[in-house]
Amino acid sequence: MARIEDFLDKKETLRATDLSNTKTTMANHNARPVGQLIETFTITRNKLLKRVEYFDISTASLTALHPRLQKPMRLINSLFFAAEHDDHELTKIRSLLVD
């Protein structure tokens, strides 16, 4: 969500991701029931979808510099990357639940 705001605010460079996952560690997700985690994920993802649902092509094409890659990135590509990352994480969760 924060990076979406960076694009909409027409910032030259997107904010950096916390590669140490401080917020995730502090949230102590490993101590929470899986159902609660999935519910929180669903609520958060639905907020994101509502935020971007009606973006037009010019908004989806906004560009900013990705801080780690040092390459320009379009908003639509950033959203695709986030969706792919979420799919990867959900696949890992499914595999853990099946095992």
Number of C-alpha atoms within 10 A of each C-alpha: 12 10 19 19 12 18 24 15 10 13 15 14 18 21 17 10 12 9 6 8 10 9 10 11 10 8 11 9 13 10 8 10 9 13 9 11 14 13 11 12 14 12 12 12 15 11 13 14 12 10 12 16 9 10 12 9 9 8 15 19 15 20 23 23 17 19 15 10 8 10 12 15 19 18 22 18 14 18 18 12 12 12 13 12 12 14 12 11 12 14 12 11 13 10 10 9 9 6 5
